[in-house]
Amino acid sequence: MYKKVTEADIEEFEVNYRGSDSEKKDLFDLYKECKGNMNKLFCSMLCSDPKLDSHRFKDLLDEAIAAGELKETKAYRKWANKVSEMKPPTSPLRRKEKSVKQSESDLLAIISQRRSERKDQFDSMFSTLVSKYGGNADSEPTEEEFEAARRKVESRKASNKSKH
């Protein structure tokens, strides 16, 4: 019924949302709702990261406060002072690109390493069992051993029939 959401869809939404008017409106609404508590705001704000967005959000909120659209709160002023002391990120609108191929190759390496460890463990366990319980799995009984076993089974069958 609905299109399957992929990581690419989420990343595309994030690229379009960050820096948009919609984000700005959501920021102002959440600022009012959280009464200037920016820690709460970052918990609710879509596609936000305090490390990347603090300076950008501070600039937007300072403009809105200066224009009279928002009221400055004590909590916001305290947070804004802390942010002013921090070094701003180089490109706040762009998330750090993850090396997808690198992470996939790392994952494949981990999987193959674990697979080989499990194979070694299994081989070790199997060889321990073979040595403990003896075992030439390939060897067959001799003709005499086979005949003795067959006679034993037949005599059991005969005795079970006579009991019934």
N, C-alpha and C positions, 0 to 999 in steps of 0.2 A: 504494500500500500504506500509506504514511504520509501524514498531513495535511501540507500545505505550510506551512512556518514563515514567518510574516510578521514585519515589524518590530513590529507591534502585539502579537503574541504574545510577542516578546522583552521589550518594554517592560512588558507585564502581568506576566511572570515576575519581572522585576527589581523591580517595585513590591511584589509579594507576598513576594519573597525578602529584600529589604533590611529589617533589623530583626526578622526571624523567628527562631524557635528553631533552625531548620535552619542559618541563617547563623551563629548563635552557636556551634553545634556544630562547623561547618566551620572557624570561626575558631580555636577551641581545638585542634582536630585539626591544623590547619596550623601553629599556634604550636609545638606539640610537634614536629612533623615538621621545621620550619625552625629549631628550637632558638632561637626568639626573634628570628631575623633577619627583621625586618618588611619589608625590601625584597623578599626572596624570597617572603614571605607574600603581599604585594600582587600579585606576578606570578601566583600560583596561585589567589587568592581570587576567586570569582565576583562579578560586578557590583560590584567595588570600585574606588575611586578614592582614592589617597592624600590628595588635597586635601580631599575630602569626608568620608572615613571615618576618618582618623587619630585624631581626638579621640574619636569614638564607640568605635572599637576599643580605644583606650587605656583608656577608662573600663571597658569590659567585661573586659579583661584584668586591670586593676588589681583589680577586684572578685573575679575568680577567683583571683588570686594571694593576696589578703587572706583568702579563704575556704579556701586551701590546696589548691584544685583544680589549680593550675598552679604551676610553680617559676619564679621570676624569673631571667632570664639577664642576663649582662653586656650583650649586644647589645640586648636589649629595654630595659634601663634607659637606655642611651645614646640610643636612639631616643625613648623616652618623655620624656626631658629636652628633646630638640629640639622635640617636639610641644607640650610644655607652654609653650614660649616663643612658639609661633605663635598667631595669633588663630583661634578656632574658626569654622567656617562658620555661617551663620544658620539654615539648615534642612538638616542633613546627610542626612536620609532622603529628601529630594526632589531628584532630579536637575534641573538647569536645563533647562527646556522649550525645545526648539528650535522656532523659528518655521517650521513646515513650509511654510506658504503663502509666507512670505518667501523661503525657500530655493528653492522651486519657481519662483517668479517670477524670482529671480536667475538660475536655471539657464536658464529660457526666454529671458531677455534675452541671456545669453551665447551661447546657441545661435543665436538670430536674428541677433546681431551677426556671428558667425562666418560664418553663411550669406550675409549680405550682403557681407562681405569677399571670400568665395570667388566670389560672383557677379561682383563688380567685377573681381577678378583674371581670371576667365574672359573677361569682356567685353573687358578690356584685351588679353589674349592673342589673342582672336579678331580684334579690330580690327587688331592688329599683323600677323597673318597675312594678312588681307584686303589691307592696304596693301602688304605685301611681295610677295605673289604676284599682285597685281592681282585683281581678282575682283569682277566683278559676277556673283554667283551666279545672279541672276535673268535675265541676258541670254542669249538663244539665238543660235546661229549663223545667219548669213544663208543664203538658199537656195543661193547659189553655194558657200559654205563647206561646207554640208551635203552637196551633190552631190560636191564634191571629196573629202571624207572617205569617202563611200560608195564612190566609184570606187576609192580607194586600198585600202580593205578588201577589195573584190571582187577586185582584181588580186592581192592577197596570197593570197587563198583559191585562186584559179585557179593561181597558181604553185606553191602547196603541193600541190595535187592532181596536177599534172604531174610533180612530183618523186617522188611515191609510185608 
